[in-house]
Amino acid sequence: MGLTKRENIDKCADYLLKNKVRLQYGEELKSFYPIASGVIEGACRHLINDRLDITGVR
């Protein structure tokens, strides 16, 4: 990976650095708040549903 291909990595790192105040998962877990996003939950639901729809998998 050359330096010119770092654009997406740099965007991700910039996002995390800019939002680090909102990414205090340890504190949220101590307060018993759920840690998840709708996008992640939706993807998991679809993956599990697709897997269970295969004949003989259950």
CHARMM-style PDB file with segment names, atoms N, HN, CA, C and O in Angstrom:
ATOM      1  N   MET     1       0.856  -1.172   0.000  1.00  0.00      PROA
ATOM      2  CA  MET     1       0.000   0.000   0.000  1.00  0.00      PROA
ATOM      3  C   MET     1       0.898   1.230   0.000  1.00  0.00      PROA
ATOM      4  O   MET     1       1.642   1.469   0.951  1.00  0.00      PROA
ATOM      5  N   GLY     2       0.823   1.990  -1.051  1.00  0.00      PROA
ATOM      6  HN  GLY     2       0.219   1.796  -1.824  1.00  0.00      PROA
ATOM      7  CA  GLY     2       1.618   3.205  -1.133  1.00  0.00      PROA
ATOM      8  C   GLY     2       0.965   4.340  -0.374  1.00  0.00      PROA
ATOM      9  O   GLY     2      -0.177   4.231   0.072  1.00  0.00      PROA
ATOM     10  N   LEU     3       1.690   5.419  -0.234  1.00  0.00      PROA
ATOM     11  HN  LEU     3       2.617   5.508  -0.597  1.00  0.00      PROA
ATOM     12  CA  LEU     3       1.160   6.570   0.477  1.00  0.00      PROA
ATOM     13  C   LEU     3      -0.062   7.157  -0.217  1.00  0.00      PROA
ATOM     14  O   LEU     3      -0.917   7.752   0.439  1.00  0.00      PROA
ATOM     15  N   THR     4      -0.155   6.998  -1.532  1.00  0.00      PROA
ATOM     16  HN  THR     4       0.540   6.515  -2.065  1.00  0.00      PROA
ATOM     17  CA  THR     4      -1.300   7.551  -2.254  1.00  0.00      PROA
ATOM     18  C   THR     4      -2.577   6.772  -1.981  1.00  0.00      PROA
ATOM     19  O   THR     4      -3.665   7.286  -2.242  1.00  0.00      PROA
ATOM     20  N   LYS     5      -2.487   5.565  -1.470  1.00  0.00      PROA
ATOM     21  HN  LYS     5      -1.604   5.147  -1.258  1.00  0.00      PROA
ATOM     22  CA  LYS     5      -3.664   4.745  -1.218  1.00  0.00      PROA
ATOM     23  C   LYS     5      -4.126   4.829   0.239  1.00  0.00      PROA
ATOM     24  O   LYS     5      -4.957   4.027   0.666  1.00  0.00      PROA
ATOM     25  N   ARG     6      -3.612   5.768   0.991  1.00  0.00      PROA
ATOM     26  HN  ARG     6      -2.937   6.419   0.645  1.00  0.00      PROA
ATOM     27  CA  ARG     6      -3.960   5.912   2.397  1.00  0.00      PROA
ATOM     28  C   ARG     6      -5.186   6.788   2.630  1.00  0.00      PROA
ATOM     29  O   ARG     6      -5.582   6.997   3.777  1.00  0.00      PROA
ATOM     30  N   GLU     7      -5.780   7.292   1.583  1.00  0.00      PROA
ATOM     31  HN  GLU     7      -5.458   7.122   0.651  1.00  0.00      PROA
ATOM     32  CA  GLU     7      -6.868   8.258   1.734  1.00  0.00      PROA
ATOM     33  C   GLU     7      -7.998   7.729   2.618  1.00  0.00      PROA
ATOM     34  O   GLU     7      -8.434   8.434   3.528  1.00  0.00      PROA
ATOM     35  N   ASN     8      -8.481   6.520   2.379  1.00  0.00      PROA
ATOM     36  HN  ASN     8      -8.127   5.947   1.640  1.00  0.00      PROA
ATOM     37  CA  ASN     8      -9.578   5.971   3.182  1.00  0.00      PROA
ATOM     38  C   ASN     8      -9.162   5.718   4.625  1.00  0.00      PROA
ATOM     39  O   ASN     8      -9.947   5.941   5.546  1.00  0.00      PROA
ATOM     40  N   ILE     9      -7.942   5.257   4.823  1.00  0.00      PROA
ATOM     41  HN  ILE     9      -7.304   5.076   4.074  1.00  0.00      PROA
ATOM     42  CA  ILE     9      -7.440   5.031   6.182  1.00  0.00      PROA
ATOM     43  C   ILE     9      -7.354   6.356   6.928  1.00  0.00      PROA
ATOM     44  O   ILE     9      -7.744   6.447   8.092  1.00  0.00      PROA
ATOM     45  N   ASP    10      -6.841   7.382   6.252  1.00  0.00      PROA
ATOM     46  HN  ASP    10      -6.524   7.308   5.307  1.00  0.00      PROA
ATOM     47  CA  ASP    10      -6.731   8.701   6.876  1.00  0.00      PROA
ATOM     48  C   ASP    10      -8.103   9.278   7.203  1.00  0.00      PROA
ATOM     49  O   ASP    10      -8.271   9.909   8.246  1.00  0.00      PROA
ATOM     50  N   LYS    11      -9.088   9.073   6.329  1.00  0.00      PROA
ATOM     51  HN  LYS    11      -8.952   8.560   5.481  1.00  0.00      PROA
ATOM     52  CA  LYS    11     -10.450   9.549   6.600  1.00  0.00      PROA
ATOM     53  C   LYS    11     -11.006   8.877   7.853  1.00  0.00      PROA
ATOM     54  O   LYS    11     -11.615   9.531   8.699  1.00  0.00      PROA
ATOM     55  N   CYS    12     -10.795   7.581   7.962  1.00  0.00      PROA
ATOM     56  HN  CYS    12     -10.300   7.049   7.274  1.00  0.00      PROA
ATOM     57  CA  CYS    12     -11.274   6.835   9.126  1.00  0.00      PROA
ATOM     58  C   CYS    12     -10.593   7.330  10.402  1.00  0.00      PROA
ATOM     59  O   CYS    12     -11.256   7.575  11.410  1.00  0.00      PROA
ATOM     60  N   ALA    13      -9.286   7.475  10.356  1.00  0.00      PROA
ATOM     61  HN  ALA    13      -8.747   7.277   9.537  1.00  0.00      PROA
ATOM     62  CA  ALA    13      -8.541   7.943  11.525  1.00  0.00      PROA
ATOM     63  C   ALA    13      -8.981   9.350  11.917  1.00  0.00      PROA
ATOM     64  O   ALA    13      -9.143   9.637  13.103  1.00  0.00      PROA
ATOM     65  N   ASP    14      -9.177  10.232  10.936  1.00  0.00      PROA
ATOM     66  HN  ASP    14      -9.045   9.999   9.973  1.00  0.00      PROA
ATOM     67  CA  ASP    14      -9.637  11.590  11.222  1.00  0.00      PROA
ATOM     68  C   ASP    14     -11.001  11.577  11.899  1.00  0.00      PROA
ATOM     69  O   ASP    14     -11.235  12.319  12.853  1.00  0.00      PROA
ATOM     70  N   TYR    15     -11.906  10.726  11.397  1.00  0.00      PROA
ATOM     71  HN  TYR    15     -11.716  10.123  10.622  1.00  0.00      PROA
ATOM     72  CA  TYR    15     -13.241  10.618  11.984  1.00  0.00      PROA
ATOM     73  C   TYR    15     -13.150  10.187  13.445  1.00  0.00      PROA
ATOM     74  O   TYR    15     -13.782  10.786  14.315  1.00  0.00      PROA
ATOM     75  N   LEU    16     -12.364   9.148  13.711  1.00  0.00      PROA
ATOM     76  HN  LEU    16     -11.850   8.661  13.004  1.00  0.00      PROA
ATOM     77  CA  LEU    16     -12.232   8.645  15.072  1.00  0.00      PROA
ATOM     78  C   LEU    16     -11.628   9.688  16.000  1.00  0.00      PROA
ATOM     79  O   LEU    16     -12.071   9.841  17.138  1.00  0.00      PROA
ATOM     80  N   LEU    17     -10.621  10.407  15.518  1.00  0.00      PROA
ATOM     81  HN  LEU    17     -10.261  10.283  14.594  1.00  0.00      PROA
ATOM     82  CA  LEU    17      -9.998  11.439  16.341  1.00  0.00      PROA
ATOM     83  C   LEU    17     -10.964  12.592  16.623  1.00  0.00      PROA
ATOM     84  O   LEU    17     -10.999  13.117  17.736  1.00  0.00      PROA
ATOM     85  N   LYS    18     -11.740  12.982  15.626  1.00  0.00      PROA
ATOM     86  HN  LYS    18     -11.712  12.556  14.722  1.00  0.00      PROA
ATOM     87  CA  LYS    18     -12.687  14.078  15.811  1.00  0.00      PROA
ATOM     88  C   LYS    18     -13.829  13.696  16.753  1.00  0.00      PROA
ATOM     89  O   LYS    18     -14.406  14.565  17.407  1.00  0.00      PROA
ATOM     90  N   ASN    19     -14.156  12.417  16.829  1.00  0.00      PROA
ATOM     91  HN  ASN    19     -13.687  11.711  16.298  1.00  0.00      PROA
ATOM     92  CA  ASN    19     -15.303  11.965  17.622  1.00  0.00      PROA
ATOM     93  C   ASN    19     -14.917  11.160  18.852  1.00  0.00      PROA
ATOM     94  O   ASN    19     -15.748  10.441  19.406  1.00  0.00      PROA
ATOM     95  N   LYS    20     -13.675  11.271  19.284  1.00  0.00      PROA
ATOM     96  HN  LYS    20     -13.000  11.855  18.835  1.00  0.00      PROA
ATOM     97  CA  LYS    20     -13.230  10.437  20.403  1.00  0.00      PROA
ATOM     98  C   LYS    20     -13.999  10.717  21.691  1.00  0.00      PROA
ATOM     99  O   LYS    20     -14.099   9.834  22.543  1.00  0.00      PROA
ATOM    100  N   VAL    21     -14.537  11.903  21.850  1.00  0.00      PROA
ATOM    101  HN  VAL    21     -14.456  12.620  21.157  1.00  0.00      PROA
ATOM    102  CA  VAL    21     -15.326  12.221  23.043  1.00  0.00      PROA
ATOM    103  C   VAL    21     -16.597  11.378  23.071  1.00  0.00      PROA
ATOM    104  O   VAL    21     -17.066  10.996  24.143  1.00  0.00      PROA
ATOM    105  N   ARG    22     -17.158  11.086  21.889  1.00  0.00      PROA
ATOM    106  HN  ARG    22     -16.776  11.396  21.019  1.00  0.00      PROA
ATOM    107  CA  ARG    22     -18.389  10.306  21.806  1.00  0.00      PROA
ATOM    108  C   ARG    22     -18.126   8.812  21.758  1.00  0.00      PROA
ATOM    109  O   ARG    22     -19.068   8.022  21.705  1.00  0.00      PROA
ATOM    110  N   LEU    23     -16.881   8.416  21.774  1.00  0.00      PROA
ATOM    111  HN  LEU    23     -16.115   9.057  21.817  1.00  0.00      PROA
ATOM    112  CA  LEU    23     -16.529   7.003  21.645  1.00  0.00      PROA
ATOM    113  C   LEU    23     -15.999   6.430  22.952  1.00  0.00      PROA
ATOM    114  O   LEU    23     -15.058   5.637  22.948  1.00  0.00      PROA
ATOM    115  N   GLN    24     -16.586   6.818  24.041  1.00  0.00      PROA
ATOM    116  HN  GLN    24     -17.350   7.463  24.044  1.00  0.00      PROA
ATOM    117  CA  GLN    24     -16.173   6.363  25.367  1.00  0.00      PROA
ATOM    118  C   GLN    24     -16.978   5.125  25.752  1.00  0.00      PROA
ATOM    119  O   GLN    24     -17.782   5.168  26.683  1.00  0.00      PROA
ATOM    120  N   TYR    25     -16.762   4.031  25.038  1.00  0.00      PROA
ATOM    121  HN  TYR    25     -16.109   3.997  24.281  1.00  0.00      PROA
ATOM    122  CA  TYR    25     -17.569   2.834  25.218  1.00  0.00      PROA
ATOM    123  C   TYR    25     -17.447   2.236  26.617  1.00  0.00      PROA
ATOM    124  O   TYR    25     -18.424   1.712  27.151  1.00  0.00      PROA
ATOM    125  N   GLY    26     -16.285   2.305  27.202  1.00  0.00      PROA
ATOM    126  HN  GLY    26     -15.491   2.731  26.768  1.00  0.00      PROA
ATOM    127  CA  GLY    26     -16.107   1.767  28.549  1.00  0.00      PROA
ATOM    128  C   GLY    26     -17.023   2.444  29.556  1.00  0.00      PROA
ATOM    129  O   GLY    26     -17.617   1.783  30.407  1.00  0.00      PROA
ATOM    130  N   GLU    27     -17.135   3.758  29.460  1.00  0.00      PROA
ATOM    131  HN  GLU    27     -16.651   4.296  28.769  1.00  0.00      PROA
ATOM    132  CA  GLU    27     -18.014   4.502  30.364  1.00  0.00      PROA
ATOM    133  C   GLU    27     -19.476   4.154  30.112  1.00  0.00      PROA
ATOM    134  O   GLU    27     -20.256   4.017  31.054  1.00  0.00      PROA
ATOM    135  N   GLU    28     -19.844   4.013  28.856  1.00  0.00      PROA
ATOM    136  HN  GLU    28     -19.210   4.124  28.091  1.00  0.00      PROA
ATOM    137  CA  GLU    28     -21.223   3.667  28.523  1.00  0.00      PROA
ATOM    138  C   GLU    28     -21.569   2.273  29.028  1.00  0.00      PROA
ATOM    139  O   GLU    28     -22.669   2.053  29.535  1.00  0.00      PROA
ATOM    140  N   LEU    29     -20.651   1.343  28.895  1.00  0.00      PROA
ATOM    141  HN  LEU    29     -19.757   1.522  28.484  1.00  0.00      PROA
ATOM    142  CA  LEU    29     -20.893  -0.019  29.380  1.00  0.00      PROA
ATOM    143  C   LEU    29     -21.032  -0.057  30.895  1.00  0.00      PROA
ATOM    144  O   LEU    29     -21.845  -0.811  31.428  1.00  0.00      PROA
ATOM    145  N   LYS    30     -20.235   0.761  31.593  1.00  0.00      PROA
ATOM    146  HN  LYS    30     -19.575   1.374  31.159  1.00  0.00      PROA
ATOM    147  CA  LYS    30     -20.352   0.830  33.049  1.00  0.00      PROA
ATOM    148  C   LYS    30     -21.731   1.334  33.469  1.00  0.00      PROA
ATOM    149  O   LYS    30     -22.239   0.970  34.530  1.00  0.00      PROA
ATOM    150  N   SER    31     -22.329   2.173  32.630  1.00  0.00      PROA
ATOM    151  HN  SER    31     -21.916   2.469  31.768  1.00  0.00      PROA
ATOM    152  CA  SER    31     -23.657   2.716  32.913  1.00  0.00      PROA
ATOM    153  C   SER    31     -24.765   1.820  32.362  1.00  0.00      PROA
ATOM    154  O   SER    31     -25.943   2.174  32.417  1.00  0.00      PROA
ATOM    155  N   PHE    32     -24.379   0.658  31.831  1.00  0.00      PROA
ATOM    156  HN  PHE    32     -23.422   0.371  31.787  1.00  0.00      PROA
ATOM    157  CA  PHE    32     -25.320  -0.328  31.285  1.00  0.00      PROA
ATOM    158  C   PHE    32     -26.090   0.179  30.072  1.00  0.00      PROA
ATOM    159  O   PHE    32     -27.210  -0.264  29.818  1.00  0.00      PROA
ATOM    160  N   TYR    33     -25.492   1.112  29.316  1.00  0.00      PROA
ATOM    161  HN  TYR    33     -24.582   1.472  29.522  1.00  0.00      PROA
ATOM    162  CA  TYR    33     -26.111   1.558  28.067  1.00  0.00      PROA
ATOM    163  C   TYR    33     -25.762   0.562  26.968  1.00  0.00      PROA
ATOM    164  O   TYR    33     -24.648   0.039  26.937  1.00  0.00      PROA
ATOM    165  N   PRO    34     -26.696   0.297  26.075  1.00  0.00      PROA
ATOM    166  CA  PRO    34     -26.390  -0.627  24.972  1.00  0.00      PROA
ATOM    167  C   PRO    34     -25.408   0.009  23.987  1.00  0.00      PROA
ATOM    168  O   PRO    34     -25.488   1.204  23.702  1.00  0.00      PROA
ATOM    169  N   ILE    35     -24.504  -0.783  23.483  1.00  0.00      PROA
ATOM    170  HN  ILE    35     -24.439  -1.754  23.715  1.00  0.00      PROA
ATOM    171  CA  ILE    35     -23.525  -0.305  22.512  1.00  0.00      PROA
ATOM    172  C   ILE    35     -23.805  -1.029  21.199  1.00  0.00      PROA
ATOM    173  O   ILE    35     -23.439  -2.194  21.036  1.00  0.00      PROA
ATOM    174  N   ALA    36     -24.438  -0.355  20.285  1.00  0.00      PROA
ATOM    175  HN  ALA    36     -24.735   0.591  20.417  1.00  0.00      PROA
ATOM    176  CA  ALA    36     -24.730  -0.930  18.969  1.00  0.00      PROA
ATOM    177  C   ALA    36     -25.250   0.182  18.076  1.00  0.00      PROA
ATOM    178  O   ALA    36     -25.567   1.277  18.542  1.00  0.00      PROA
ATOM    179  N   SER    37     -25.331  -0.110  16.812  1.00  0.00      PROA
ATOM    180  HN  SER    37     -25.073  -0.999  16.434  1.00  0.00      PROA
ATOM    181  CA  SER    37     -25.925   0.843  15.889  1.00  0.00      PROA
ATOM    182  C   SER    37     -26.954   0.103  15.050  1.00  0.00      PROA
ATOM    183  O   SER    37     -26.877  -1.112  14.869  1.00  0.00      PROA
ATOM    184  N   GLY    38     -27.900   0.845  14.553  1.00  0.00      PROA
ATOM    185  HN  GLY    38     -27.964   1.832  14.700  1.00  0.00      PROA
ATOM    186  CA  GLY    38     -28.933   0.248  13.722  1.00  0.00      PROA
ATOM    187  C   GLY    38     -28.370  -0.435  12.492  1.00  0.00      PROA
ATOM    188  O   GLY    38     -28.879  -1.470  12.064  1.00  0.00      PROA
ATOM    189  N   VAL    39     -27.328   0.137  11.926  1.00  0.00      PROA
ATOM    190  HN  VAL    39     -26.914   0.978  12.275  1.00  0.00      PROA
ATOM    191  CA  VAL    39     -26.722  -0.441  10.728  1.00  0.00      PROA
ATOM    192  C   VAL    39     -26.110  -1.800  11.053  1.00  0.00      PROA
ATOM    193  O   VAL    39     -26.298  -2.757  10.303  1.00  0.00      PROA
ATOM    194  N   ILE    40     -25.395  -1.892  12.144  1.00  0.00      PROA
ATOM    195  HN  ILE    40     -25.242  -1.114  12.754  1.00  0.00      PROA
ATOM    196  CA  ILE    40     -24.767  -3.153  12.545  1.00  0.00      PROA
ATOM    197  C   ILE    40     -25.835  -4.197  12.863  1.00  0.00      PROA
ATOM    198  O   ILE    40     -25.754  -5.340  12.415  1.00  0.00      PROA
ATOM    199  N   GLU    41     -26.829  -3.791  13.637  1.00  0.00      PROA
ATOM    200  HN  GLU    41     -26.895  -2.862  14.002  1.00  0.00      PROA
ATOM    201  CA  GLU    41     -27.889  -4.726  14.000  1.00  0.00      PROA
ATOM    202  C   GLU    41     -28.638  -5.215  12.766  1.00  0.00      PROA
ATOM    203  O   GLU    41     -28.968  -6.396  12.667  1.00  0.00      PROA
ATOM    204  N   GLY    42     -28.908  -4.312  11.827  1.00  0.00      PROA
ATOM    205  HN  GLY    42     -28.641  -3.352  11.908  1.00  0.00      PROA
ATOM    206  CA  GLY    42     -29.599  -4.704  10.601  1.00  0.00      PROA
ATOM    207  C   GLY    42     -28.777  -5.679   9.769  1.00  0.00      PROA
ATOM    208  O   GLY    42     -29.312  -6.650   9.233  1.00  0.00      PROA
ATOM    209  N   ALA    43     -27.484  -5.420   9.662  1.00  0.00      PROA
ATOM    210  HN  ALA    43     -27.050  -4.631  10.097  1.00  0.00      PROA
ATOM    211  CA  ALA    43     -26.616  -6.317   8.900  1.00  0.00      PROA
ATOM    212  C   ALA    43     -26.570  -7.696   9.540  1.00  0.00      PROA
ATOM    213  O   ALA    43     -26.631  -8.707   8.840  1.00  0.00      PROA
ATOM    214  N   CYS    44     -26.463  -7.747  10.863  1.00  0.00      PROA
ATOM    215  HN  CYS    44     -26.413  -6.926  11.431  1.00  0.00      PROA
ATOM    216  CA  CYS    44     -26.441  -9.036  11.560  1.00  0.00      PROA
ATOM    217  C   CYS    44     -27.749  -9.782  11.351  1.00  0.00      PROA
ATOM    218  O   CYS    44     -27.753 -10.990  11.115  1.00  0.00      PROA
ATOM    219  N   ARG    45     -28.853  -9.062  11.440  1.00  0.00      PROA
ATOM    220  HN  ARG    45     -28.850  -8.080  11.632  1.00  0.00      PROA
ATOM    221  CA  ARG    45     -30.159  -9.697  11.254  1.00  0.00      PROA
ATOM    222  C   ARG    45     -30.257 -10.307   9.862  1.00  0.00      PROA
ATOM    223  O   ARG    45     -30.727 -11.435   9.711  1.00  0.00      PROA
ATOM    224  N   HSD    46     -29.818  -9.574   8.847  1.00  0.00      PROA
ATOM    225  HN  HSD    46     -29.436  -8.658   8.969  1.00  0.00      PROA
ATOM    226  CA  HSD    46     -29.894 -10.096   7.478  1.00  0.00      PROA
ATOM    227  C   HSD    46     -28.954 -11.281   7.280  1.00  0.00      PROA
ATOM    228  O   HSD    46     -29.316 -12.254   6.619  1.00  0.00      PROA
ATOM    229  N   LEU    47     -27.762 -11.209   7.843  1.00  0.00      PROA
ATOM    230  HN  LEU    47     -27.468 -10.418   8.380  1.00  0.00      PROA
ATOM    231  CA  LEU    47     -26.814 -12.321   7.697  1.00  0.00      PROA
ATOM    232  C   LEU    47     -27.346 -13.585   8.365  1.00  0.00      PROA
ATOM    233  O   LEU    47     -27.264 -14.677   7.803  1.00  0.00      PROA
ATOM    234  N   ILE    48     -27.884 -13.429   9.557  1.00  0.00      PROA
ATOM    235  HN  ILE    48     -27.951 -12.542  10.014  1.00  0.00      PROA
ATOM    236  CA  ILE    48     -28.430 -14.590  10.267  1.00  0.00      PROA
ATOM    237  C   ILE    48     -29.637 -15.138   9.523  1.00  0.00      PROA
ATOM    238  O   ILE    48     -29.775 -16.350   9.361  1.00  0.00      PROA
ATOM    239  N   ASN    49     -30.508 -14.250   9.073  1.00  0.00      PROA
ATOM    240  HN  ASN    49     -30.397 -13.265   9.205  1.00  0.00      PROA
ATOM    241  CA  ASN    49     -31.688 -14.681   8.326  1.00  0.00      PROA
ATOM    242  C   ASN    49     -31.289 -15.412   7.049  1.00  0.00      PROA
ATOM    243  O   ASN    49     -31.857 -16.458   6.734  1.00  0.00      PROA
ATOM    244  N   ASP    50     -30.315 -14.874   6.307  1.00  0.00      PROA
ATOM    245  HN  ASP    50     -29.853 -14.025   6.563  1.00  0.00      PROA
ATOM    246  CA  ASP    50     -29.848 -15.533   5.084  1.00  0.00      PROA
ATOM    247  C   ASP    50     -29.284 -16.906   5.401  1.00  0.00      PROA
ATOM    248  O   ASP    50     -29.519 -17.858   4.657  1.00  0.00      PROA
ATOM    249  N   ARG    51     -28.549 -17.020   6.488  1.00  0.00      PROA
ATOM    250  HN  ARG    51     -28.358 -16.246   7.092  1.00  0.00      PROA
ATOM    251  CA  ARG    51     -27.940 -18.291   6.863  1.00  0.00      PROA
ATOM    252  C   ARG    51     -29.019 -19.316   7.244  1.00  0.00      PROA
ATOM    253  O   ARG    51     -28.935 -20.482   6.856  1.00  0.00      PROA
ATOM    254  N   LEU    52     -30.018 -18.881   7.994  1.00  0.00      PROA
ATOM    255  HN  LEU    52     -30.086 -17.934   8.308  1.00  0.00      PROA
ATOM    256  CA  LEU    52     -31.054 -19.815   8.428  1.00  0.00      PROA
ATOM    257  C   LEU    52     -32.007 -20.201   7.303  1.00  0.00      PROA
ATOM    258  O   LEU    52     -32.713 -21.204   7.405  1.00  0.00      PROA
ATOM    259  N   ASP    53     -32.030 -19.417   6.237  1.00  0.00      PROA
ATOM    260  HN  ASP    53     -31.456 -18.602   6.154  1.00  0.00      PROA
ATOM    261  CA  ASP    53     -32.891 -19.750   5.096  1.00  0.00      PROA
ATOM    262  C   ASP    53     -32.309 -20.855   4.221  1.00  0.00      PROA
ATOM    263  O   ASP    53     -32.999 -21.368   3.340  1.00  0.00      PROA
ATOM    264  N   ILE    54     -31.066 -21.225   4.447  1.00  0.00      PROA
ATOM    265  HN  ILE    54     -30.506 -20.808   5.163  1.00  0.00      PROA
ATOM    266  CA  ILE    54     -30.448 -22.300   3.672  1.00  0.00      PROA
ATOM    267  C   ILE    54     -31.009 -23.638   4.171  1.00  0.00      PROA
ATOM    268  O   ILE    54     -31.011 -23.900   5.374  1.00  0.00      PROA
ATOM    269  N   THR    55     -31.467 -24.454   3.281  1.00  0.00      PROA
ATOM    270  HN  THR    55     -31.465 -24.242   2.304  1.00  0.00      PROA
ATOM    271  CA  THR    55     -32.070 -25.740   3.632  1.00  0.00      PROA
ATOM    272  C   THR    55     -31.083 -26.614   4.409  1.00  0.00      PROA
ATOM    273  O   THR    55     -29.936 -26.786   3.994  1.00  0.00      PROA
ATOM    274  N   GLY    56     -31.531 -27.158   5.524  1.00  0.00      PROA
ATOM    275  HN  GLY    56     -32.462 -27.019   5.861  1.00  0.00      PROA
ATOM    276  CA  GLY    56     -30.728 -28.088   6.301  1.00  0.00      PROA
ATOM    277  C   GLY    56     -29.736 -27.457   7.269  1.00  0.00      PROA
ATOM    278  O   GLY    56     -28.984 -28.175   7.929  1.00  0.00      PROA
ATOM    279  N   VAL    57     -29.718 -26.140   7.365  1.00  0.00      PROA
ATOM    280  HN  VAL    57     -30.328 -25.558   6.828  1.00  0.00      PROA
ATOM    281  CA  VAL    57     -28.736 -25.468   8.223  1.00  0.00      PROA
ATOM    282  C   VAL    57     -29.158 -25.456   9.680  1.00  0.00      PROA
ATOM    283  O   VAL    57     -28.304 -25.446  10.566  1.00  0.00      PROA
ATOM    284  N   ARG    58     -30.427 -25.456   9.942  1.00  0.00      PROA
ATOM    285  HN  ARG    58     -31.121 -25.464   9.222  1.00  0.00      PROA
ATOM    286  CA  ARG    58     -30.891 -25.345  11.332  1.00  0.00      PROA
ATOM    287  C   ARG    58     -30.489 -26.574  12.085  1.00  0.00      PROA
ATOM    288  OT1 ARG    58     -30.778 -26.691  13.276  1.00  0.00      PROA
TER     289      ARG     58
END
